[in-house]
């Protein structure tokens, strides 16, 4: 499994983080730390295969810079891989409407 970390930071202390390690173990922290409790588990073989396929389909992501004048509310970052093979991809959440491959990967992560 490819290590993956997806993080969204927003207004009023909102933070959402999904981390998956090379063994398929995941943790999800969401909300403002006063809403949803963190959870964790292990991906099934099917979930691992779907995520790896979505990462390969995404390939090297296109840049999705925040449009000028857009609210600075929700910034996201996707990190895939480890060591010298790490790809860090910052984007704004509005990019999900523009990039169907990125949207597919993010939705798979959010279903954990």
C-alpha positions in Angstrom: 0.0 0.0 0.0 1.2 3.5 -0.7 1.2 5.8 2.3 -1.4 8.5 1.9 -2.3 11.6 3.9 -5.2 13.9 3.1 -5.6 17.0 5.2 -8.1 19.8 5.0 -7.8 22.9 7.2 -10.6 25.5 7.4 -12.2 28.1 9.5 -12.8 28.0 13.2 -10.3 25.3 14.1 -11.8 22.9 11.5 -9.3 20.1 10.6 -9.9 16.8 8.8 -7.0 14.4 8.4 -6.9 10.9 6.9 -3.6 9.0 7.2 -2.9 5.5 5.7 0.4 3.8 6.3 2.2 1.2 4.1 0.4 -1.6 6.0 -3.0 -0.3 5.2 -3.7 0.9 8.7 -5.7 4.2 8.7 -6.7 6.9 11.1 -9.4 9.6 10.5 -9.6 12.7 12.6 -12.4 15.1 11.7 -14.2 18.2 12.8 -13.2 20.7 15.4 -12.0 18.2 18.0 -15.2 18.7 19.8 -17.5 16.9 17.3 -16.5 13.5 15.8 -14.1 11.3 17.7 -11.0 10.1 15.9 -11.3 6.6 14.4 -8.9 4.0 13.0 -8.9 0.6 11.3 -7.3 -1.5 8.6 -8.1 -1.3 4.9 -9.5 -4.4 3.2 -7.7 -5.7 0.2 -10.4 -4.3 -2.0 -10.1 -0.8 -0.4 -6.3 -0.9 -0.9 -6.7 -1.9 -4.5 -9.3 0.8 -5.2 -7.1 3.5 -3.6 -3.9 2.4 -5.4 -5.8 2.3 -8.7 -7.2 5.8 -8.1 -3.7 7.1 -7.2 -2.3 5.6 -10.5 -5.3 7.0 -12.5 -4.7 10.5 -11.0 -1.0 10.3 -12.0 0.8 13.6 -11.5 -2.0 15.9 -10.6 -2.7 19.2 -12.4 -2.2 22.3 -10.3 -5.4 23.7 -8.9 -4.5 27.1 -7.4 -7.0 29.0 -5.4 -8.7 31.6 -7.6 -8.0 35.2 -6.9 -10.5 36.6 -4.5 -11.7 33.2 -3.2 -12.2 32.8 0.5 -9.2 31.3 2.2 -11.5 28.9 4.1 -10.7 25.4 3.1 -7.2 24.4 1.9 -6.4 20.8 1.3 -3.2 18.8 0.9 -2.7 15.3 -0.5 0.5 13.5 0.2 1.2 10.2 -1.5 4.3 8.0 -1.1 7.3 8.2 1.2 10.9 9.2 1.1 12.2 10.4 -2.2 9.0 9.1 -3.9 6.7 11.5 -2.0 4.4 13.7 -4.0 2.8 16.6 -2.0 -0.1 18.2 -3.7 -1.7 21.3 -2.1 -5.1 22.4 -3.6 -8.3 24.2 -2.6 -11.4 22.1 -2.2 -13.1 23.8 -5.1 -10.7 21.9 -7.4 -12.7 18.7 -6.7 -15.4 20.1 -9.0 -12.8 20.6 -11.8 -10.8 17.3 -11.6 -12.8 14.1 -11.7 -9.8 11.9 -11.0 -8.9 13.9 -7.9 -12.5 13.8 -6.8 -12.6 10.0 -7.1 -9.5 9.5 -4.9 -10.7 12.0 -2.3 -14.2 10.4 -2.1 -12.6 7.0 -1.6 -10.6 8.4 1.3 -13.6 10.2 2.8 -15.6 6.9 2.9 -13.2 5.5 5.5 
